[in-house]
Amino acid sequence: MNSKKVILIMTDTQRTDMLGCYGNSDMNTPNIDKLATDGMLFKKAYTTQPVCGPARSALFTGTYPHSNGSWGNNMPLGDNVKTIGQRLTDKGIHTAYIGKWHLDGSDYFGLGRCPKGWDENYWYDMRCYLEELSKEDRLCSRSPKIMEDRELSEDFTYGNRVSNRAIDFLSNTKDEDFLLVVSYDEPHDPCVCPEPYASMYKGYEFPKNKNVWDTLEEKPEHQKIWAGDSVNQDKDSLTITADYFFGCNSYVDYEIGRVLCAIEENCPDALVIYTSDHGDHMNSHCLYTKGATMYQENINIPLIIKQKDMISAKSICENVASHIDIVPTILDIFEQNIPKTIEGKSMINTLKDPSTKTNEEVFIEFSRYEIDHDGFGGFQPIRCVFDGRYKLVINLLTTDELYDLEKDSSEMNNLINCSDYTNIRNSLHNKLLDWMNDTRDPFRGYYWERRPWREDASPATWDYTRMTRQREELDYEPKQLDYSTGLEITDTVRIKPKL
C-alpha cells in the first residue's frame, strides 16, 4: 500500500441490521452499502464495551477500558494513556479528529477543547457545536419535537457540520499522509434530522427477532430488573417502531456519502474504516437501549474496511474481529512499531485475506453505565469471551451465561449449567481468566474463577495467581523497575514471587 492516508468514520448506536449491506433491505443506507461493495465487510465484529465512552477509549488507544481508565461514561483516559492521534503526531503524521469524542471525563458533549495529538484547527466536539447555537436552538437541537415544529435544514444538524469540516480537511491535505477521524453522534437520540429522512420510516415496523419473546428464565437477575414489566407484555401485538431513529440512521448514511465522495475525489487510494461504537437492544430480550449485556444486538457492530490496492471488493470476513485491533492496524498502515502497551493486533493479514484469523476469540467487558446515575444498577462487572460460535459471559454479581450461537442465534437458551457443554465452557473460562491476568484487569481476582458451576476452580487464597503486568511504554516512559529487586523489569507479564 503506497498511500499513507487513513479515514476512520464512525456512528453512534448503530446495529448491523440497521444497514442494507448487513441484510435489512428495508433500511435506506446506499452509501455504507456501496462501501461494503467496494471493500471488506466483517460479519462478526465486536465493540470492547457497549457504552459510548469506553467503546471509544479502546478504538482510539488500542487498550481495553479496564486498562486505560475510561471504564464508564464520563471517566477520562488516564494521564499516561496515549491516543493514536498522539502516537502518529509525534511521528510527524498529520492527525485530525472531527466529531463526538466523549473521552475527556466531562458531560456528554465534551469540553470543547482539543486533546493532545489532534489538529486544533479541525477539532469539533459536540460542545463546539452547541456553542454555535442560540439558547433557543440548543433546546431545539436536543428534542425530536423540532422536526414537528419547523422545517429543519441540513446545516442545523451536528452531522452536517461534522461532514463539512471533514470535506474541508480532505481538500486541503490531499498531498499529505494523515489520519482523519469523522465521528458522528447520529443516529443516537434525539435523532434530529431533516426531511425526507425525518418522515422516511413513518409507520414502519422493524422486524422482530424471536428473542423479543424471551421470558428471561435462567437469565441474570439484573436483566430481569432492567426489563421490568416488559417481560409480561403481549409480544404478539408488540410493534417495534422508531421513526426518527431509523430516519436519522438513513440521514447519517447520507452525510457519510458526502465524505466518501470527497475521499474519492481527493484521495481514492486511502484506507477507509467505517464502524459504530455499540448497538441497541430495541426490545430484544425485553430490554431497551445499550447497557450491561453481551447479547448480539448490543455488542455486534458494523465494520467495513476499504483500500482498493490491498482489499478485494465484495469480500466478507466471517471470523471474529474487535475494535481493540483498530489502533494497531492503523499503526501498521503507517509502518510504525506497535508498542507493547497496545493490547490488540494488526489486522493487515486479514485485510489481505479474509480467511486469515487475527484472533481466535474476542473479549468484551462491562463495568459501569454512567457515574452520574445508576441506570441498570450502575455497577455491573461483566467479562465475556466469544470465539465466533460459543459465548461465555461472567456476570460477577448475578448469573453467568453460555450460548451456542450456531444452534441458538437468538441467545434464548442459557447453557451455563448444561453438562454437554462443560468442556467448552471451562476452556473459554480459562481463556477469559488468562486474558484478565495478561491485561492486568484491575477487577480481576479469584471470584471470577470460583463460579458455582466451576467444580475444579482453584481455592481462594490471599495471593491467588500473583500475576502482574507492568507497563512498557518505551516511546514515552523509562523502563519500569521490579518491586522485588529495584532493577529494570525483564518480563512485563509474570507471576510475582510470594512475599
Secondary structure, 3 states (H helix, E strand, C coil): CCCCEEEEEEEECCCHHHCHHHCCCCCCCHHHHHHHHHCEEEEEEECCCCCHHHHHHHHHHCCCHHHHCCCCCCCCCCCCCCCHHHHHHCCCCEEEEEECCCCCCCCCCCCCCCCCCCCCCCCECHHHHHCCCCHHHHHHHCCCCHHHHCCCCHHHCHHHHHHHHHHHHHHHCCCCCEEEEEEEEEECCCCCCCCCCCCCCCCCCECCCHHHHCCCCCCCHHHHHHHHHHHHCCCCCCCECCHHHHHHHHHHHHHHHHHHHHHHHHCCCCEEEEEECCCCCCCHHHCCCCCCCCCHHHHECCEEEECCCCCCCCEEEEEEEEHHHHHHHHHHHCCCCCCCCCCCCCCHHHHHCCCCCCCCCEEEEEEECCCCCCHHHCEEEEEEEECCCEEEEEECCCCCEEEECCCCCCCCCCCCCCHHHHHHHHHHHHHHHHHHHHCCCCCCCHHHHCCCCCCCCCCCCCCCCCEEECCCCCCCCCCCECCCCCCECCCCEEECCCC
